Amino acid sequence: MPDTNSIILAVAAFLFVIALVALAAWAFKAFVMGGGRSGGSGFLRQRDRRLGVVETASVDGRRKLMLVRRDDVEHLIMTGGPVDVLIETGIHGRRHLEPPLEDVIIARSDTRPAPDFGKS
């Protein structure tokens, strides 16, 4: 019958191996596959994503409105009914923020004296 020290050592070694496998799986998902729902910034990603769901809204128990973006154009679609319907197309999406044309300078002004309400 094995002694208590060897049983504790075997359980600790087993838990250590499980932790190493979990860490390796997390690192592979995060750094190689990109991780997350939005694609992340993994090593294997060749280009930026062109297609995405911008927003969804529930109309009733079965139907949903979806705003789908492709490049810089958005399309409004209703799904879940007997037929999926394209409601509106060619909606121009939000523009990306552009850098300012010049450096922004914030002017500094002198402080004004506090008003004296006691004198008339």
Kinemage of the C-alpha trace (Angstrom):
@kinemage 1
@onewidth
@group {chain A} dominant
@subgroup {mainchain}
@vectorlist {calphas} color= white
{ca met a 1} P 0.000 0.000 0.000
{ca pro a 2} L 1.514 3.366 -1.036
{ca asp a 3} L 2.244 5.922 1.620
{ca thr a 4} L 0.417 9.240 1.965
{ca asn a 5} L 3.306 11.361 0.666
{ca ser a 6} L 3.432 9.570 -2.687
{ca ile a 7} L -0.366 9.894 -3.135
{ca ile a 8} L -0.233 13.645 -2.432
{ca leu a 9} L 2.716 14.017 -4.825
{ca ala a 10} L 0.857 12.124 -7.586
{ca val a 11} L -2.294 14.260 -7.187
{ca ala a 12} L -0.221 17.480 -7.233
{ca ala a 13} L 1.633 16.339 -10.365
{ca phe a 14} L -1.680 15.465 -12.070
{ca leu a 15} L -3.157 18.902 -11.258
{ca phe a 16} L 0.043 20.590 -12.489
{ca val a 17} L -0.171 18.764 -15.830
{ca ile a 18} L -3.854 19.694 -16.214
{ca ala a 19} L -3.001 23.365 -15.525
{ca leu a 20} L -0.219 23.276 -18.148
{ca val a 21} L -2.565 21.801 -20.769
{ca ala a 22} L -5.211 24.462 -20.019
{ca leu a 23} L -2.597 27.223 -20.247
{ca ala a 24} L -1.312 25.892 -23.582
{ca ala a 25} L -4.880 25.711 -24.984
{ca trp a 26} L -5.606 29.277 -23.874
{ca ala a 27} L -2.346 30.569 -25.379
{ca phe a 28} L -3.047 28.798 -28.677
{ca lys a 29} L -6.552 30.242 -28.878
{ca ala a 30} L -5.490 33.757 -27.892
{ca phe a 31} L -2.366 34.166 -29.989
{ca val a 32} L -2.719 31.829 -32.971
{ca met a 33} L -6.454 31.654 -33.652
{ca gly a 34} L -7.237 35.249 -32.730
{ca gly a 35} L -9.677 34.393 -29.937
{ca gly a 36} L -12.933 36.206 -29.134
{ca arg a 37} L -16.007 36.692 -31.288
{ca ser a 38} L -14.670 39.681 -33.175
{ca gly a 39} L -11.668 37.829 -34.559
{ca gly a 40} L -9.023 39.422 -32.375
{ca ser a 41} L -5.539 40.007 -33.723
{ca gly a 42} L -4.192 36.502 -34.121
{ca phe a 43} L -1.083 35.527 -36.031
{ca leu a 44} L -3.059 33.553 -38.630
{ca arg a 45} L -5.481 36.336 -39.535
{ca gln a 46} L -4.541 37.523 -43.022
{ca arg a 47} L -6.834 40.545 -43.427
{ca asp a 48} L -9.333 42.706 -41.609
{ca arg a 49} L -12.855 41.416 -41.349
{ca arg a 50} L -15.203 42.854 -43.949
{ca leu a 51} L -18.491 41.410 -42.667
{ca gly a 52} L -20.124 41.842 -39.271
{ca val a 53} L -23.395 42.231 -37.399
{ca val a 54} L -23.580 45.797 -36.115
{ca glu a 55} L -26.770 45.558 -34.055
{ca thr a 56} L -29.797 43.337 -33.504
{ca ala a 57} L -33.238 44.133 -32.132
{ca ser a 58} L -36.063 41.749 -31.296
{ca val a 59} L -39.359 42.597 -33.011
{ca asp a 60} L -41.422 39.865 -31.356
{ca gly a 61} L -40.911 36.294 -30.152
{ca arg a 62} L -39.777 34.999 -33.538
{ca arg a 63} L -38.609 37.925 -35.659
{ca lys a 64} L -35.405 39.968 -35.384
{ca leu a 65} L -34.077 43.063 -37.088
{ca met a 66} L -30.386 42.819 -37.932
{ca leu a 67} L -28.081 45.576 -39.124
{ca val a 68} L -25.339 43.855 -41.118
{ca arg a 69} L -22.173 45.685 -42.213
{ca arg a 70} L -20.092 44.833 -45.281
{ca asp a 71} L -17.085 47.107 -45.745
{ca asp a 72} L -18.595 50.573 -45.092
{ca val a 73} L -22.157 49.769 -46.213
{ca glu a 74} L -24.896 48.528 -43.879
{ca his a 75} L -28.031 46.517 -44.706
{ca leu a 76} L -31.179 46.172 -42.568
{ca ile a 77} L -32.634 42.632 -42.598
{ca met a 78} L -35.640 41.079 -40.820
{ca thr a 79} L -35.235 37.367 -40.039
{ca gly a 80} L -37.292 34.711 -38.303
{ca gly a 81} L -40.628 35.050 -40.095
{ca pro a 82} L -41.890 32.829 -42.879
{ca val a 83} L -39.527 34.691 -45.245
{ca asp a 84} L -36.392 36.687 -44.444
{ca val a 85} L -36.804 40.239 -45.767
{ca leu a 86} L -34.219 42.796 -46.856
{ca ile a 87} L -35.767 46.043 -45.601
{ca glu a 88} L -33.147 48.611 -46.572
{ca thr a 89} L -29.819 48.402 -48.329
{ca gly a 90} L -26.997 50.787 -49.072
{ca ile a 91} L -27.024 52.501 -45.670
{ca his a 92} L -23.715 54.276 -45.304
{ca gly a 93} L -22.101 53.167 -42.072
{ca arg a 94} L -20.303 55.356 -39.609
{ca arg a 95} L -17.120 56.798 -40.969
{ca his a 96} L -13.894 55.967 -39.237
{ca leu a 97} L -12.420 58.795 -37.215
{ca glu a 98} L -9.913 60.698 -39.266
{ca pro a 99} L -6.870 62.346 -37.740
{ca pro a 100} L -7.146 66.114 -37.226
{ca leu a 101} L -5.829 68.323 -40.008
{ca glu a 102} L -3.593 70.322 -37.673
{ca asp a 103} L -2.339 70.134 -34.129
{ca val a 104} L -4.992 71.080 -31.607
{ca ile a 105} L -3.972 73.952 -29.350
{ca ile a 106} L -6.029 74.728 -26.272
{ca ala a 107} L -5.838 78.416 -25.375
{ca arg a 108} L -5.318 79.292 -21.755
{ca ser a 109} L -6.979 82.392 -20.374
{ca asp a 110} L -6.386 84.329 -17.182
{ca thr a 111} L -8.756 83.703 -14.323
{ca arg a 112} L -11.420 86.313 -13.655
{ca pro a 113} L -11.809 87.766 -10.195
{ca ala a 114} L -14.723 86.448 -8.198
{ca pro a 115} L -17.755 88.737 -8.150
{ca asp a 116} L -18.381 90.637 -4.956
{ca phe a 117} L -22.115 90.509 -4.262
{ca gly a 118} L -21.855 92.485 -0.994
{ca lys a 119} L -21.190 95.835 -2.672
{ca ser a 120} L -23.764 97.691 -4.715
